[in-house]
Amino acid sequence: MAVYAFGLTNKTVVTSAIVLFFVGIVAASVAEKESGKKDPGHVVIDEVVGYLVAISYLDHKFMILFLAFLLFRLFDIWKPPPVNYFECKFSGGTGIMLDDVAAGIYVNIIFQIATRMYF
């Protein structure tokens, strides 16, 4: 919850997500090739980017960030369509990164709606 702890701005969150997305494609591709496993478990940059997408332009209150994290992890594990599409359709680092970005987009949409209605 570095966003909450360090008071990062939305611009910083989005910029970090974009930069780490492209770094992650390269890093995840190398890790996948070297490990011989599809989406190796020790690669976590995809989760970091997905979470940053999930919290982009949300109010950085601790409870919102915490609930967004839980929902992001649920979608990342469950992989509802089209999240699972990206994992299957794209190979290498691109597929590894895109499924988490898609899960983050789902969470962000849900919280954009929910925060306007309830918070």
Stockholm file with secondary structure:
# STOCKHOLM 1.0

chainA/1-119         MAVYAFGLTNKTVVTSAIVLFFVGIVAASVAEKESGKKDPGHVVIDEVVGYLVAISYLDHKFMILFLAFLLFRLFDIWKPPPVNYFECKFSGGTGIMLDDVAAGIYVNIIFQIATRMYF
#=GR chainA/1-119 SS CHHHHHTCCHHHHHHHHHHHHHHHHHHHHHHHHHHTSSSCTTCCHHHHHHHHHHHTTSCCCHHHHHHHHHHHHHHHHHCCTTHHHHHHHSCHHHHHHHHHHHHHHHHHHHHHHHHHHHC
#=GC SS_cons         CHHHHHTCCHHHHHHHHHHHHHHHHHHHHHHHHHHTSSSCTTCCHHHHHHHHHHHTTSCCCHHHHHHHHHHHHHHHHHCCTTHHHHHHHSCHHHHHHHHHHHHHHHHHHHHHHHHHHHC
//
